[in-house]
Structures are given as structure tokens and as C-alpha cells.
Amino acid sequence: MNNLVLFEQKQVRRVWNEADQKWYFAVQDVIEILTGSTDIKQYVKKLKSRDPELSSNWGTICTLVEMTAADGKKRKIQSANIEGLLRLIQSVPSPKAEPFKRWLAKVGYERLQEIENPELASGRIKEIYRQKGYSEAWIEKRMRGIAVRDELTDEWKERGVKEHIEYAILTAEISKATFGMTPTEYRDHKALTHPGDNLRDHMTDLELIFTMLGEASTTEIARNTDAQGFSKNKQAAKEGGKVAGNARKELEKKSGRKVSTRENFKEIPESQRRLRDAQRDNQS
């Protein structure tokens, strides 16, 4: 979530570059927001044909940066820092240009604040979820899940697991043992088709809990067995997921209901969202 921000309730992927201390934003996300275009590649092609100077400097303005896609895998996509985006916006005729410029300045300032006080980042993540209509109870579980996930990936890094592709494989093993589905299959189960849809943002409270259990169990097993390298950690991932999977099956047996549902956040009724907003207002 630290790598996602919202502009008018739409997600923009970003990555912080420690070398030059700047945010790099996904050009595709920005152009989609400013133009509403569904064919970004074609729009960029026309944009460059209308602006020869932009076209000649495209490689300097836009650079390939690894970002996490909705399926959990990392890919290199065209990205630009704030200066590059401002140049890009000059060539995009959009009434949202000025608000977007102010938004970019605010995002840059917030990052400097977060460096000074990391707790601010956590608070902003929570506020994003509140604005999107999630309940406080769900948000707390989601935040805890982020912490559990970070602890697991830190453990993998220390144990010689290669980032990106091996992380994705191990994550798939945990998910398959926990829910009987890989993350890709789970996305299909919930009918999540948009690249910006994060699977965990569409999980119920119970789904989040069992996701945490699978990942926390994997971390504990990897530590206690001193798993080193991809192969050993793959076995730990299977065993950790199995712990959560067995617990899930036991609950389903006792409750008579499946934990994995087809419900996703987009399908939450508007009345339920209004109720959540009212509850939040009352609490404040």
C-alpha cells in the first residue's frame, strides 16, 4: 500500500527511488486518470506524434521501473518522476491537469514528512481505506496483514530467496495450501479483472485472517527450521499454508460455510457503504 496513492479515488502506482530521493509514478495510471482512455499505448503514440520534443525526450522523461502488478508479480513499466509527469501533463489536454499538479506537489511533500515520521505513512494508508468505504475492523486486519507480509518477505530476503518471481511462486504455494487456489485463481474466483484490483483489498475479514495465518506460519517454520534458499523455503511455504488450510477446513466443517467467497469490495451494496460511513461519523 505504500506504493499506491489515490487521486480522485483512482489508484496510482508509485515507487520510491532511494538513489535520487524521488517518487516514480506509473505513466499508464496517470494518463488513464487524466484522459479516461482505455487504450493507453495508442494514446501515447498519438501524444508523441503531436509533440516531437516530447517524443525525442521520451526515454529521458519516462524510464522503466519495476512495480507490483495486481497479480502480485513485478514487471518493468514506464514511469516518471514529478518533473517528468509535469512535462507530460503539458501535452495532455485535460481539465484535471491543474488539480493533478497540486496533487503531485502534495504527494512529494508527504513523502518528506513520512521520512521524518514513518507512522504518518500508516495513518495515510488507513485514511485511503476509510475514503473507499472499508470498516474500521476490516482496516485493522488489513494493516496487520501488511505487517505480517512484510515480516515474511524480510525473512525470505535474509534466507536467500530471490525477489519478484520466487516471491510470487512462494506466495502462490501458501495461497494454494491455505485456500486451494493460487492468487491468480483467487482473482478469477472473485471476478477481479482490472489490473489495479488488489486481491487482498477484496477479501473478507475471515479471508484476511487465514491469509495472515498462512504467512505468519510460513515465517515461523522458516525460522525454526533455518530454511535456506528457494527449495527449502518452498517447503516451508507449503507447510505454513497447510497450517492455515487445516484451520480453514475445520472452521468450515463446524460453521457449515465456506471461508472463500466470490464477494469482492466492488459488490458491497451502496446501503452498506452508507451505513459504514454513518458509523464512522458517529465514532468521530
Secondary structure, 3 states (H helix, E strand, C coil): CCCEEEECCEEEEEEEECCCCEEEEEHHHHHHHHHCCCCHHHHHHHHHHHCHHHHHCHHHHCEEEEEECCCCCEEEEEEECHHHHHHHHHCCCCCCHHHHHHHHHHHHHHHHHHHHCCHHHHHHHHHHHHHCCCCHHHHHHHHHHHHHHHHHHHHHHHCCCCCCHHHHHHHHHHHHHHHCCCHHHHHHHCCCCCCCCCHHHHCCHHHHHHHHHHHHHHHHHHHHCCCCHHHHHHHHHHHHHHHHHHHHHHHHHHHCCCCCCCCCHHHCCHHHHHHHHHHHHHHC
